[in-house]
Amino acid sequence: MTPEPPDAAIRPATRADDRDIDAVIRAAFGAADPGEGDKVADLWAEVRDAGLVLAELVSVVGEEVVGHVGVSHCWLDARRELVEVAMLSPLSTLPDHQGAGIGTALVGAAIEAARASGRPALFLEGSPAFYGSRGFERAGSYGLEPASRRTPEAAFQVVRFDAYADWMTGRLVYPDVWWRHDAAGLRDPDLAFLEDLFARELPPS
């Protein structure tokens, strides 16, 4: 596991942390747009209430919850059978604590939690510059397809575990809560911006 940043500890979340986690998500995702923070926090609360959470971890400094990561259930629609896999989302750090390694430590902890769950793979949609140096690879390199065609290829990433087999290829399937919140993939203008950015800055897979 990635070493924890100084003065911070990572532990499993409890229901007593729900309010603090909600505040962390709203602050992290709402720094530029409070509406986006509200959207992500409401989505995660519904994922939790639906019983889809595989792991939920918090980073604490003293008694303060300063970071959070969620790992939840999804499927891979392979030709042989429907495979239960895991998804990392959301990852949040309070703005005042960003840049201290908390996000990196939470990603490492989430990977280990997903590995311990027995699922063969952990997926996410996110920055390849950030997650690519923290254990994730381009999922498309293994014949894996994102749940939405509006996910830039470079942003769709995976960590494969020992239970992963070569026949496990196909499209990722999100539970319906992600679609109800329109939280699969991106929409223009954000989608077009990232597609252009990745085309200019990243090598092909």
Salt bridges, closest charged atoms under 4 A:
ASP17 OD2 - ARG11 NH1 2.80
ASP18 OD2 - ARG15 NE 2.58
ASP18 OD1 - ARG48 NE 3.62
ASP22 OD2 - ARG26 NE 2.62
ASP38 OD1 - ARG26 NH1 2.79
ASP42 OD1 - ARG26 NH2 2.90
GLU46 OE2 - ARG180 NH2 1.98
GLU46 OE1 - HIS181 NE2 2.70
ASP49 OD1 - ARG15 NH2 3.87
GLU56 OE2 - ARG48 NH2 2.82
GLU56 OE2 - HIS68 NE2 2.94
GLU64 OE1 - HIS97 NE2 3.93
GLU84 OE1 - ARG119 NH2 3.68
GLU112 OE1 - ARG115 NE 3.19
GLU137 OE1 - ARG160 NH2 3.82
GLU145 OE1 - ARG171 NH2 2.70
GLU153 OE1 - ARG138 NH1 3.04
ASP176 OD2 - ARG180 NH1 2.84
ASP182 OD2 - ARG187 NE 2.94
ASP196 OD2 - ARG200 NE 2.96
